[in-house]
Amino acid sequence: MERAHSDRAAVAAGEARTVSCFLRADFDGYPRRSRQGLLWLQRPAATWRPFWSVRRRGLQLPNDATVMDVREPDPAEWNVKSDLFRVIIARTPGGVLEMAVPTVDVPLVKAFLAGS
């Protein structure tokens, strides 16, 4: 728990943190199916980069994403280990983003998306 608090403080102070993240969304510009990658948390915005990609182009997450819920991975998300990850569901003006991140990093990602 102490690490989570220090990570939140570091990000609030302008430092960067990287989190493992499976990302998918229901709108254009983002993967429709869960894709493994890394979520780079540094103000002013979070950026996701695919883990398995030749181009490894980053996708900036919308700054106005609002966390709606956190849930366990569905059985259909076979590549996401349910004992290690939780899915953060966030609403944006474009649609819904789902980010499966390690359970220990959920508070960090939620705080980042909330702007704190």
C-alpha positions as CSV (number, residue, x, y, z in Angstrom):
1,M,0.0,0.0,0.0
2,E,2.9,2.3,0.7
3,R,4.2,1.9,-2.9
4,A,0.8,2.8,-4.3
5,H,0.8,6.0,-2.2
6,S,4.3,7.0,-3.2
7,D,3.5,6.3,-6.9
8,R,0.5,8.6,-6.7
9,A,2.6,11.3,-5.0
10,A,5.3,10.9,-7.6
11,V,2.9,11.3,-10.5
12,A,1.3,14.3,-8.9
13,A,4.7,15.8,-8.6
14,G,5.3,15.4,-12.4
15,E,7.2,12.1,-12.4
16,A,6.2,9.3,-14.8
17,R,5.1,5.8,-13.9
18,T,4.5,2.9,-16.3
19,V,1.8,0.3,-15.7
20,S,1.0,-2.9,-17.6
21,C,-2.3,-2.4,-19.4
22,F,-4.6,-4.4,-21.7
23,L,-6.6,-1.7,-23.5
24,R,-9.8,-1.8,-25.6
25,A,-12.5,0.7,-26.5
26,D,-15.7,0.9,-28.4
27,F,-14.8,3.9,-30.5
28,D,-12.4,4.6,-33.4
29,G,-8.7,5.1,-32.9
30,Y,-8.4,2.5,-30.1
31,P,-8.2,-1.3,-30.3
32,R,-11.6,-3.0,-30.3
33,R,-10.2,-6.2,-28.6
34,S,-8.0,-6.2,-25.5
35,R,-4.4,-5.6,-26.5
36,Q,-1.5,-5.9,-24.2
37,G,0.6,-2.9,-23.7
38,L,2.0,-0.3,-21.3
39,L,0.3,2.7,-19.9
40,W,2.6,5.6,-19.4
41,L,1.2,8.0,-16.7
42,Q,2.7,11.4,-16.9
43,R,0.9,14.8,-16.9
44,P,-0.7,16.2,-18.9
45,A,-2.0,12.9,-20.4
46,A,-1.7,9.1,-20.2
47,T,-0.3,7.3,-23.2
48,W,-0.8,3.6,-24.1
49,R,1.7,1.7,-26.3
50,P,1.1,-1.8,-27.6
51,F,3.6,-4.4,-26.2
52,W,3.6,-6.6,-29.4
53,S,3.8,-4.3,-32.3
54,V,6.4,-3.4,-35.0
55,R,5.4,0.3,-35.0
56,R,4.6,0.7,-31.3
57,R,2.9,3.9,-31.9
58,G,1.5,5.5,-28.7
59,L,-2.2,6.4,-28.2
60,Q,-2.9,9.3,-25.9
61,L,-5.9,8.6,-23.7
62,P,-8.6,11.3,-23.6
63,N,-8.0,13.7,-20.7
64,D,-11.6,13.8,-19.9
65,A,-12.0,10.1,-19.1
66,T,-14.2,9.5,-16.1
67,V,-14.0,6.2,-14.2
68,M,-17.4,4.5,-14.0
69,D,-16.5,1.2,-12.5
70,V,-13.8,-1.4,-11.7
71,R,-14.6,-5.0,-12.3
72,E,-12.9,-8.4,-12.5
73,P,-11.9,-9.6,-16.0
74,D,-14.6,-11.5,-17.9
75,P,-14.0,-15.1,-18.9
76,A,-13.9,-13.9,-22.5
77,E,-10.8,-11.9,-21.6
78,W,-8.8,-15.1,-21.4
79,N,-5.5,-13.4,-21.8
80,V,-6.0,-11.3,-18.6
81,K,-5.2,-13.1,-15.4
82,S,-8.2,-12.5,-13.1
83,D,-6.2,-13.1,-9.9
84,L,-3.7,-10.3,-10.9
85,F,-5.7,-7.7,-12.9
86,R,-8.8,-5.6,-12.6
87,V,-10.6,-3.8,-15.4
88,I,-11.1,0.0,-15.1
89,I,-14.1,1.2,-17.1
90,A,-13.9,4.8,-18.1
91,R,-16.4,7.0,-20.1
92,T,-15.2,9.6,-22.5
93,P,-17.1,11.8,-25.0
94,G,-16.1,9.3,-27.7
95,G,-17.2,6.2,-25.9
96,V,-16.0,3.7,-23.3
97,L,-12.4,2.7,-22.6
98,E,-11.6,-0.5,-20.7
99,M,-8.1,-0.8,-19.2
100,A,-7.1,-4.0,-17.4
101,V,-4.3,-3.1,-15.0
102,P,-2.6,-4.9,-12.2
103,T,-4.8,-4.8,-9.1
104,V,-2.1,-3.0,-7.1
105,D,-2.1,-0.2,-9.7
106,V,-5.8,0.4,-9.8
107,P,-5.7,3.3,-7.3
108,L,-2.8,5.0,-9.2
109,V,-4.6,4.8,-12.5
110,K,-7.9,6.0,-11.0
111,A,-6.2,8.9,-9.3
112,F,-4.4,9.9,-12.5
113,L,-7.7,9.8,-14.5
114,A,-9.4,11.8,-11.8
115,G,-6.7,14.5,-12.2
116,S,-5.3,14.1,-8.7
